[in-house]
Amino acid sequence: MTAVPKLERIHHVAYRCRDAKETVEWYQRVLGMRYTTAFAEDHVPSTGEFDPYMHVFLDCGGGNVLAFFELPNQPEMGKDPATPAWVQHLAFKVADLDALLAAKAHIESLGIEVLGPTYHGIFRSIYFFDPNGHRLELACDIGTPDQYAELAAVAPAMLHDWAETKRAPRHAAWLHEDPAERGDS
């Protein structure tokens, strides 16, 4: 008999980068991440194949690690042309709306275009791209315990309805009604 593994947390998330040094410096300067570790090999440990790489690790806080691979012998990195740019992204949490707005001001001061803040019902977000073309999001939670409970309660029905119709279920339509746009706050 087997048992489902008990996961503790994400160990690290890895993406590809064009230039490891530029990427490390950008994440340090823009998001204040701490560069912690580098692995460099000529052969891939898991497969043994020859494919020189630099693998860098950045501490995102809270035990979270973001890693990148620079692969100079591989074709130039690209994106899935069938997936819109807004879909694949990495989101980081900030403390509150003040922290989100301060982050936006800092990032824009570095000449980086920022979209938002965008209202998502239980959080607000800003969006921007790293030098590799990866979309990043900073988000601050604004939801109430009742809102999170309501979302958990309707999640199974929403997934079922989506699977049956491939149309957006309306169970949580309130998530997209920004009170600030109605003048409520």
Long-range contacts (C-beta under 8 A, 24 or more apart in sequence): 9-63, 9-64, 10-64, 10-65, 11-65, 12-57, 12-65, 12-66, 12-67, 13-65, 13-66, 13-67, 13-90, 14-55, 14-67, 14-68, 14-69, 15-66, 15-67, 15-68, 15-69, 15-90, 15-132, 15-134, 16-68, 16-69, 16-70, 16-71, 16-77, 16-132, 17-56, 17-68, 17-69, 17-70, 17-77, 17-131, 17-132, 18-70, 18-76, 18-77, 18-131, 18-132, 19-70, 19-131, 20-54, 20-56, 20-68, 20-70, 22-131, 23-56, 23-68, 23-70, 23-130, 23-131, 23-132, 24-56, 24-58, 24-68, 26-130, 26-131, 27-58, 27-66, 27-130, 28-58, 29-110, 30-106, 30-107, 30-110, 30-112, 30-130, 31-60, 31-92, 31-136, 33-58, 33-59, 33-60, 33-61, 33-66, 34-58, 34-59, 35-59, 36-65, 60-92, 66-90, 68-132, 77-132, 79-133, 85-135, 86-127, 86-135, 88-134, 88-135, 89-127, 89-134, 89-135, 89-136, 89-137, 90-134, 90-135, 90-136, 90-137, 91-125, 91-136, 91-137, 91-138, 91-139, 92-136, 92-137, 92-138, 92-139, 93-138, 93-139, 93-140, 93-141, 94-138, 94-139, 94-140, 95-140, 96-140, 97-124, 97-140, 97-142, 99-140, 100-124, 100-125, 100-126, 100-138, 100-139, 100-140, 103-138, 104-138, 119-176, 119-178, 119-180, 119-181, 120-175, 120-176, 121-147, 121-172, 121-174, 121-175, 121-176, 121-177, 122-147, 122-148, 122-151, 122-175, 151-175
